């Protein structure tokens, strides 16, 4: 169903962040390539290693960490993504998305 689809899974730093493991697992089982992106706060609720183990992919925790000599991870992910899912998300993140705040 999701074969050959790339899903960027954004995880924010709320109490529900641990549920991202189940979401990533189900998406992976459905055939999707899951690229996990975590806020610094999210790493306090679930470790990047957990998501890497589930997805088989590196987990992005730093927007400016280069993937190669000429690329930035956030740009590479934006180009590869078929869809971006932010789940679970905090109310703060939802409000920022709704109002266009990009801090």
VOBA-1610 file (N, C-alpha, C; in pm, whole numbers, padded with zeros to 5 digits, always signed):
BEGIN
Unk+00082-00120+00000Unk+00000+00000+00000Unk+00087+00127+00000Unk+00191+00129+00080Unk+00278+00247+00086Unk+00415+00220+00025Unk+00426+00113-00052Unk+00554+00079-00114Unk+00604+00194-00200Unk+00734+00217-00192Unk+00799+00324-00269Unk+00755+00464-00230Unk+00698+00479-00113Unk+00660+00611-00062Unk+00755+00648+00051Unk+00794+00774+00054Unk+00879+00823+00162Unk+00797+00915+00250Unk+00789+00880+00377Unk+00714+00957+00474Unk+00812+01016+00574Unk+00811+01148+00584Unk+00890+01214+00688Unk+00801+01223+00811Unk+00843+01158+00918Unk+00767+01154+01042Unk+00830+01251+01141Unk+00762+01361+01166Unk+00809+01460+01262Unk+00758+01427+01401Unk+00846+01431+01499Unk+00809+01400+01637Unk+00845+01519+01724Unk+00746+01571+01794Unk+00768+01687+01881Unk+00778+01642+02026Unk+00818+01733+02112Unk+00851+01700+02250Unk+00736+01703+02348Unk+00634+01627+02323Unk+00523+01616+02417Unk+00519+01477+02478Unk+00434+01459+02576Unk+00424+01333+02648Unk+00387+01217+02556Unk+00320+01246+02445Unk+00280+01141+02351Unk+00390+01100+02254Unk+00508+01157+02265Unk+00616+01129+02170Unk+00650+00980+02162Unk+00632+00908+02270Unk+00663+00765+02269Unk+00578+00689+02168Unk+00460+00743+02133Unk+00371+00677+02037Unk+00428+00678+01896Unk+00530+00759+01872Unk+00592+00764+01740Unk+00653+00629+01702Unk+00696+00553+01800Unk+00752+00421+01771Unk+00647+00331+01706Unk+00527+00332+01757Unk+00418+00252+01700Unk+00380+00303+01561Unk+00373+00434+01546Unk+00339+00493+01416Unk+00445+00455+01313Unk+00571+00471+01348Unk+00680+00437+01256Unk+00678+00289+01221Unk+00650+00205+01318Unk+00645+00062+01294Unk+00534+00026+01196Unk+00417+00082+01216Unk+00304+00051+01127Unk+00328+00103+00986Unk+00386+00221+00973Unk+00415+00275+00840Unk+00521+00191+00770Unk+00621+00148+00844Unk+00727+00064+00787Unk+00670-00071+00744Unk+00585-00129+00826Unk+00523-00257+00792Unk+00435-00246+00669Unk+00379-00127+00645Unk+00296-00105+00526Unk+00380-00079+00402Unk+00512-00079+00417Unk+00601-00066+00303Unk+00662+00071+00282Unk+00631+00166+00368Unk+00685+00302+00352Unk+00829+00310+00399Unk+00901+00401+00339Unk+01034+00438+00388Unk+01009+00555+00483Unk+01038+00535+00610Unk+01010+00636+00711Unk+01139+00707+00750Unk+01136+00838+00737Unk+01248+00924+00777Unk+01202+01001+00901Unk+01256+00968+01016Unk+01215+01032+01140Unk+01295+01160+01164Unk+01224+01262+01207Unk+01282+01391+01242Unk+01231+01426+01381Unk+01323+01454+01473Unk+01284+01479+01611Unk+01331+01616+01658Unk+01247+01681+01737Unk+01293+01802+01804Unk+01383+01760+01920Unk+01459+01855+01969Unk+01545+01826+02084Unk+01461+01779+02202Unk+01347+01841+02223Unk+01259+01802+02335Unk+01205+01661+02317Unk+01180+01620+02194Unk+01127+01485+02169Unk+01226+01378+02214Unk+01355+01408+02204Unk+01456+01310+02243Unk+01457+01284+02393Unk+01386+01365+02469Unk+01375+01343+02614Unk+01265+01241+02648Unk+01179+01213+02549Unk+01069+01119+02570Unk+01092+00985+02499Unk+01164+00987+02388Unk+01194+00866+02312Unk+01331+00887+02246Unk+01412+00785+02244Unk+01547+00803+02191Unk+01550+00788+02039Unk+01641+00859+01975Unk+01659+00840+01831Unk+01695+00694+01796Unk+01766+00627+01884Unk+01802+00487+01860Unk+01679+00399+01845Unk+01576+00425+01924Unk+01452+00348+01913Unk+01394+00360+01773Unk+01385+00483+01723Unk+01328+00504+01590Unk+01420+00451+01481Unk+01549+00463+01500Unk+01642+00408+01401Unk+01628+00257+01392Unk+01609+00192+01506Unk+01591+00047+01508Unk+01465+00005+01433Unk+01361+00084+01444Unk+01234+00052+01379Unk+01238+00081+01230Unk+01293+00196+01193Unk+01289+00240+01053Unk+01407+00190+00971Unk+01517+00158+01037Unk+01637+00120+00965Unk+01706+00238+00898Unk+01669+00358+00939Unk+01720+00482+00879Unk+01777+00571+00989Unk+01875+00656+00956Unk+01923+00753+01055Unk+01810+00848+01095Unk+01816+00896+01215Unk+01714+00989+01266Unk+01774+01129+01271Unk+01701+01225+01219Unk+01749+01363+01216Unk+01709+01432+01346Unk+01808+01485+01415Unk+01782+01561+01538Unk+01841+01701+01529Unk+01915+01728+01423Unk+01978+01859+01403Unk+01955+01904+01259Unk+01882+02012+01242Unk+01844+02060+01110Unk+01964+02093+01023Unk+02074+02132+01080Unk+02187+02178+01002Unk+02302+02078+00991Unk+02280+01955+01034Unk+02384+01853+01021Unk+02392+01810+00875Unk+02507+01826+00811Unk+02517+01792+00668Unk+02512+01642+00643Unk+02443+01604+00534Unk+02440+01463+00492Unk+02555+01434+00397Unk+02602+01535+00330Unk+02717+01521+00243Unk+02787+01656+00238Unk+02888+01665+00158Unk+02965+01788+00150Unk+02882+01907+00101Unk+02780+01880+00020Unk+02705+01988-00044Unk+02558+01991-00007Unk+02515+01913+00089Unk+02372+01901+00116Unk+02342+01923+00264Unk+02226+01974+00291Unk+02177+01984+00428Unk+02060+01888+00442Unk+02053+01821+00555Unk+01953+01716+00576Unk+01811+01765+00554Unk+01775+01881+00606Unk+01637+01925+00594Unk+01598+01952+00449Unk+01692+01992+00366Unk+01662+02013+00225Unk+01647+01878+00155Unk+01736+01786+00183Unk+01729+01652+00123Unk+01598+01583+00159Unk+01554+01595+00283Unk+01429+01533+00325Unk+01309+01596+00255Unk+01309+01726+00243Unk+01198+01795+00176Unk+01186+01751+00031Unk+01298+01730-00034Unk+01296+01687-00174Unk+01251+01542-00188Unk+01282+01458-00091Unk+01251+01315-00100Unk+01110+01280-00052Unk+01050+01365+00031Unk+00923+01331+00096Unk+00805+01327+00000Unk+00727+01221+00012Unk+00597+01216-00054Unk+00493+01284+00035Unk+00514+01274+00165Unk+00425+01337+00262Unk+00502+01360+00392Unk+00463+01464+00463Unk+00520+01492+00595Unk+00408+01476+00696Unk+00433+01396+00798Unk+00336+01372+00904Unk+00401+01414+01035Unk+00334+01498+01111Unk+00384+01535+01243Unk+00290+01472+01345Unk+00337+01361+01401Unk+00251+01287+01492Unk+00338+01204+01586Unk+00311+01208+01713Unk+00220+01304+01775Unk+00282+01444+01776Unk+00196+01540+01790Unk+00239+01680+01789Unk+00189+01751+01913Unk+00265+01849+01955Unk+00220+01931+02068Unk+00125+02038+02018Unk+00044+02091+02106Unk-00045+02201+02071Unk+00036+02322+02026Unk+00151+02342+02087Unk+00238+02453+02049Unk+00280+02442+01903Unk+00321+02325+01860Unk+00363+02305+01721Unk+00246+02323+01626Unk+00131+02271+01660Unk+00012+02287+01576Unk-00022+02434+01561Unk-00016+02509+01669Unk-00047+02653+01664Unk+00054+02727+01577Unk+00181+02691+01588Unk+00283+02756+01506Unk+00263+02725+01358Unk+00228+02603+01326Unk+00201+02568+01187Unk+00080+02644+01134Unk-00023+02655+01217Unk-00146+02723+01175Unk-00126+02872+01152Unk-00034+02931+01226Unk-00014+03076+01216Unk+00112+03114+01138Unk+00182+03015+01087Unk+00299+03043+01005Unk+00424+03084+01081Unk+00430+03052+01207Unk+00549+03084+01286Unk+00655+02977+01260Unk+00773+03019+01222Unk+00880+02925+01187Unk+01006+02956+01267Unk+00996+02945+01397Unk+01114+02974+01479Unk+01186+02850+01517
//
